[in-house]
């Protein structure tokens, strides 16, 4: 970590000197794929170029519901990773337990987060698929933009884009010298430094280096052991990029990345005990009883209700936790990728090759009990991907793209529980080999009407070597393999009423791959495998610019039909253990429908207004199984039909405003404010009172000053101004409901310098 921080600070020094001393070079346009286009001469809303359909296109021409954010917008919103994207994106929700990210889009939520439970929302970095949910906490450093495509992207992106795809597109070297530094100082002793330098080494070769170092004290305080606090930050990140363009037809991009996270982490499975629900008549756990969010089922000998001992009172603060255990977390990733693109006047050819190693370890202890009891999660992956694309350069009257994709993942996953007098270990080695072929084409049948069709065939071959044993028994080992195959498709029609007014409609499908239940080794009632889950999605939308590009308004309506859902369920471990183990079952169906809107308004060049709106209804239509939420509830037949899908509020609105007050001879003063208004939602399939987050509002604000030459900016900012505690994750564990909350109020100062 020290080395990374030193290298990042050195990069800052280089960036500053480059900005001060570099000679001007002949200007040339930045590549469309890596830059936000300038606003047109009217001072209206500027264009953004995206690659959601595997080619560079103007955002307003893409018949998909997409939100695209530039690096400038991310910095202004203090968006360091995926966690705060939901504040700017309709239909997107976010939850987190430890480092594991749990995004949800349009009724699709992330439940299982280990390597055996594939992601439901695809996460991509420079077109490279990231297989683990924890990898989606990747920091945003010197990015060109972040794209959030809502709805299944099963044709062009493939497996496990069940709810949508989040894509990071990093900046690449250009033909001129660029440099930048962002230094942020904030509460909880936060120090964040980001920097980049981009230098043309010759007329055909460019180098870009970007780095980040961040430290921050914990914000979740321990009320049992002073100083045993969690949720700190110790981040180091470096990326180097070479871009070679020997001819106008050939481009080669090579990237190498290092990413490290350390510190206490945030509790591997959530940090706060959320309590139980107790039947006052019996003093036993009951999903229909009285919620006691501040009690745990660990008895203290006190008769609390009707003569029954239901436990002792827990700390009530959302940013407090109780444990004598000292947690630790560590994450290391090394990644490299090569992109080669060749094109002539007719076709383009593209290759994307990547290899990465990823190691993650996180632990936690019991809220009440021995400080020597440890729950530990180890995850190590080695992943190779290769994709080939071919397509037509022209987009009218006919455009097309086709590709082949290969994915190989070798994954070690071990859950262990160590406690005085009892140890449990479950090491697993998983193997995935996936191949896919896809194609999509669009044809203008008239000057205004375009028809689109595409399909993708995917074959996942998965294998597992699993074992399970504890202090009292060896439950055995097993070898298993299975193949999961699926054809996904998309049909659409687009009507261009004018250059700035598009109507579209589509029907598309997606799937999430199946896998194995290692818990079947120790619990006989658990099925050894679970099948893939499927979605059919219907969407209509409209993308518009009005009043000489001063108003942008994008609308979409959707209906998602989910089948064969993979449900994370709890099963009790054999005696003498009193814990439960998680397994996945295919337990039903669901549907979700809704309306989404995004608008940007620039009535004058200095003023920018933006807003998003989401109205949605997402419920299970078939969901029944025999089980229990934790060991303090009796096994019972549960029917969740009609329950709301977790983390899907019925409404969410965001609004924002920024004004650039240019003062002659001084610079620009920019006040900025944004707010989120969200309806309530549940955090578990059980839909209980103690896992419900009520309706809430959050506010962010900032005030910045930029010099006359637009190179230096000093900004004061605050996020979550009212310090609203938003419950964004809950899961029933062996003791109680385990919960996590969104970040509290952060504030600070940011100094930014740019040279170009």
C-alpha angles and dihedrals in degrees: 000000000000090000092050092049090049093050092049092051089048088052089052090054092049091048092052093049092046089053093049101040111023117117118239115260128201109283121242132173116272114243111275091229092060106038140064108236117242119256111268123256092276091066090241132135112317125229127251121205115217136181101212090129095046093261135075110270138157109262091235091057096054113098094216131090101255135163115201123190126189125218089256092056091047092051093047090052093046089239105163095164142348093300097089099034090098088067089068104029127075116226094017122115129180136208132169140193113185107318092331111111119213109192122176131195128189097340096324112117132182113242112150110050105175124100091264090057107064120216120267094207114048116232119202134183113196090339092309116126117233110211103198129067090226090060089065088073086074108139121247106241123168094337125171091214145323118234124201112193111192122213128030115320095192098141105053100019101029133190122040097011084115095142101020143291134274112202129189115202110193124210119261132204117279134195096274138053116271132174138172144176131193118187118183125189119185149150120301083045091285116181117177125173124185124176142164138185124194118188131175105229092188140342089284105027130067134177127205124183123186131179144174136194123182135175127178134166120244118274099194107081125210112229094190104047113027111229094019089114129151143203099064126148129237106162132166124179136171131173131179124194131189120192120191123186107175091167138012088257102049131064126175121187122186122187135184123186138187122189129179134179124182143155130080095324118206105280115288095250104022128304109236131069106231097189135232140272113250131195102228091209095059106016088232131122114276129168089213096045133091116304113238102182094174098053133081127204092240101109124233099184095254120125101231107166127024090336094309126125106228097168140267130304117268129212111282103208116104090221095049129089138183123223140117089209119101108220126206134191132192132180129178128176132178116186137172132180139176126205122191122184127181124178140169129182092289114031142014130214122201136182126190117189125177141171126182141169121209130187125183133174126175133162143181140184138221120287091227122017140046116001086215094065109104133184108198132188121194121185126175125172138180111193133185123185132179127183130179122193134186126181149148119276095212119074099194133094090355131013130176144169132187133180152174123223132194126185128182122180130179110192134183116195126176130176116191136177119197122183137152105287096004137066130176128187132181112178116182135183114200128190126197127183114177130179128182141175123199144172137181130183137182127200129191104221088181132007089270106029122074127181122203131195132170144160141189133196116204129187118189117191109192132182136180139196107195138175136179131190142147140186092286107036145015104228091194139242133270142197118207139160137182141174124231116195130181141165113213126187146181133209122184147161128206128194117196103203089178136344087276103035121072131175119191143171132186146173116208141164136213141174143203115220124246128240150169136295109221088184088076088080092066103024115051094200092063117096113237092228140024126208131237120273124227140208134192112198130196120194139174124181150158133218118197147174119195140180099027093316093306093119127046117188124177122182134183138175124193145180120199123194112197124196136184093012119201108233125193107227134181124236126182118247117235118274137302085040115085094193130100131229128216125239135167125241132179097239113162152301140293142185134211131187133173154140126252133189135183126184138177119189126190106177088169127013092253097053126068122184123182137175141170131198132195128187115178144162117199122172141156112252098185121019124140134142142147113254147085136252095236141346092274092065124072120249107261145160106269125197116188096175107143094020117133118252109251121264095013109121115197089234139014128176130184127189132182142174136188130179126194106209104193113202115197113243093005113060137245130315113202122190113189132185135174135174139193123210113188135177121231124275142179125248100206136043088245092071094211127167092249096055094047122109109206122221111291146178130215130188132202125190139175141175120205140182122206124190123240093261092051091235103110127047129180114191136178114204144175128193123198089014095186092048092238112187106220117191103220103165137035134164132167111242135178095285107026145317109316113212143179132195134213119258119293124231113315123187137168151118127286126198116196129185126186132183125185 
